[in-house]
C-alpha cells in the first residue's frame, strides 16, 4: 500500500505545518541556549535564582514542550480528515507560540498572553479530532 494513496491529497499542508512547528521549537531552544550563556546558567540547572528574564525564556520553551505532544496527536487526527482546516489551525497555534515567547521574553510573564490567540488553533484541532472520532463511531 502506497502512503500517497492512503493520505488525503491535501495532507502535504499538514506536513508543512509540522515542519513549521519544528522551526518554532528550534527557535525557542536556541533562545534558551543563548540565555544560558548570557545569564551564565549552567546545565542541568533549569531556572535561575538571580535572573527573572532567563526564567521567562526557559518557561516559554518549557510550556510549549508541555503541550506539544498533545497538539501533535490532535493535529494529526484532524489532518487525516480535514487536512486544510487542520493546517490553518495548526499554523495559528504555531505562530501563537512565537507571540507567546516574545511576550514572555520581556521578563513580564503577563505579556505571554500576547499568544493567547493560539487557543483558536489548539482547541480547533481538538474539536476536529472529536468530529473525526464521532464519524468513525457512526454518530454522524
Secondary structure, DSSP 8 states (H G I E B T S, - for coil): --HHHHS-TTHHHHHHHHHHHHHHHHHHHHHHHHHHHHHT--TT--S-SS-HHHHHHHHHHHHHHHHHHHHHHHHHHHHHH-HHHHHHHHHHHHHHHHHHHHHHTTT-GGGGGGGTTHHHHHHHHHHHHHHHHHHHTT--
